[in-house]
Amino acid sequence: MINFEDLKKDFENFDEKCLINRRDEDEEEMEGEGFMEIIRKEMLSPALCGFYYSRLDIKAASDLFGESVQVRERRRMLRDLLKSILSKEDMERLFEIFKAQIDHKLSVYRELGENFPSSREIFEENEKKAEKFKRKLDKILEEF
């Protein structure tokens, strides 16, 4: 026989068991680290970087980088990926992966702009934002 009361209690406590990785201290530490905050804010906001960086994009970047990031909300995935950076060489390698992904997305924008000339203005604005984000990555790398 299955004791449904115990099962119900386990289910209610399941969320607490899964919160091991969710710590408020981690969020406070992250805010103290300037480059992580800048990347997170810029990269996860399509209005700032010019394109949508999906969970699949972050997962692909982590796989190319050699890290295994659990698929969950984008902010936490990106935080986990950035925390795996141990040296300037690691950061440079990860930023090159990000830039390659950005270039791929920009090629799609360019193709859409060619095929739909009346929409070109929208895509050009997003291209400018993406190029600006790439320059910010370079600046962060220089300052690291």
BELSUL-V894106 format. One record per residue. N is the residue number from 1. SS is DSSP state (alpha for helix, beta for strand, coil for the rest). PSI is psi in radians with two decimals (NA if undefined). NEAR is the number of other C-alpha atoms within 12 Angstrom. Layout:
n;ss;psi;near
N;SS;PSI;NEAR
N;SS;PSI;NEAR
This chain:
n;ss;psi;near
1;coil;2.50;6
2;coil;2.25;7
3;coil;1.81;9
4;alpha;-0.44;10
5;alpha;-0.76;11
6;alpha;-0.71;12
7;alpha;-0.71;13
8;alpha;-0.75;12
9;alpha;-0.74;13
10;alpha;-0.72;15
11;alpha;-0.72;14
12;alpha;-0.58;13
13;alpha;-0.12;13
14;alpha;-0.73;13
15;alpha;-0.71;13
16;alpha;-0.66;14
17;alpha;-0.57;12
18;alpha;-0.17;13
19;alpha;0.20;11
20;alpha;-0.73;12
21;alpha;-0.23;18
22;coil;1.80;16
23;coil;2.40;14
24;alpha;-0.53;12
25;alpha;-0.65;12
26;alpha;-0.72;17
27;alpha;-0.72;19
28;alpha;-0.69;14
29;alpha;-0.72;15
30;alpha;-0.66;25
31;alpha;-0.48;18
32;alpha;-0.33;13
33;coil;1.84;19
34;alpha;-0.85;17
35;alpha;-0.59;27
36;alpha;-0.72;32
37;alpha;-0.74;24
38;alpha;-0.83;25
39;alpha;-0.80;35
40;alpha;-0.82;32
41;alpha;-0.81;24
42;alpha;-0.83;28
43;alpha;-0.59;38
44;coil;0.07;29
45;coil;1.83;22
46;alpha;-0.49;21
47;alpha;-0.45;20
48;alpha;-0.69;26
49;alpha;-0.14;33
50;coil;-0.06;29
51;coil;2.88;34
52;coil;2.14;24
53;coil;1.81;34
54;coil;2.98;24
55;alpha;-0.65;23
56;alpha;-0.68;20
57;alpha;-0.76;29
58;alpha;-0.71;37
59;alpha;-0.75;31
60;alpha;-0.73;26
61;alpha;-0.72;31
62;alpha;-0.67;32
63;alpha;-0.76;18
64;alpha;-0.56;22
65;alpha;-0.35;25
66;coil;0.25;17
67;coil;2.70;22
68;coil;1.91;20
69;coil;2.27;29
70;coil;2.39;22
71;coil;2.07;21
72;coil;-2.64;17
73;coil;2.56;18
74;alpha;-0.72;25
75;alpha;-0.78;29
76;alpha;-0.63;27
77;alpha;-0.80;30
78;alpha;-0.71;40
79;alpha;-0.81;35
80;alpha;-0.70;29
81;alpha;-0.76;36
82;alpha;-0.51;36
83;alpha;-0.25;26
84;coil;-0.07;23
85;coil;2.12;25
86;coil;-0.29;14
87;coil;2.99;14
88;alpha;-0.59;18
89;alpha;-0.70;16
90;alpha;-0.77;23
91;alpha;-0.76;28
92;alpha;-0.74;24
93;alpha;-0.77;25
94;alpha;-0.71;34
95;alpha;-0.60;33
96;alpha;-0.65;22
97;alpha;-0.80;26
98;alpha;-0.79;37
99;alpha;-0.66;28
100;alpha;-0.70;21
101;alpha;-0.71;29
102;alpha;-0.77;36
103;alpha;-0.66;22
104;alpha;-0.79;19
105;alpha;-0.66;26
106;alpha;-0.61;28
107;alpha;-0.61;20
108;alpha;-0.77;21
109;alpha;-0.75;28
110;alpha;-0.74;24
111;alpha;-0.75;18
112;alpha;-0.68;20
113;alpha;-0.63;21
114;alpha;-0.71;16
115;alpha;-0.46;13
116;coil;1.36;15
117;alpha;-0.53;15
118;alpha;-0.33;12
119;alpha;-0.02;17
120;alpha;-0.67;19
121;alpha;-0.73;17
122;alpha;-0.79;20
123;alpha;-0.63;27
124;alpha;-0.67;25
125;alpha;-0.74;23
126;alpha;-0.61;30
127;alpha;-0.73;32
128;alpha;-0.75;24
129;alpha;-0.70;26
130;alpha;-0.72;36
131;alpha;-0.67;25
132;alpha;-0.71;22
133;alpha;-0.70;33
134;alpha;-0.69;30
135;alpha;-0.65;22
136;alpha;-0.66;25
137;alpha;-0.74;32
138;alpha;-0.73;24
139;alpha;-0.72;17
140;alpha;-0.73;22
141;alpha;-0.70;24
142;alpha;-0.69;15
143;alpha;-0.21;13
144;coil;NA;19
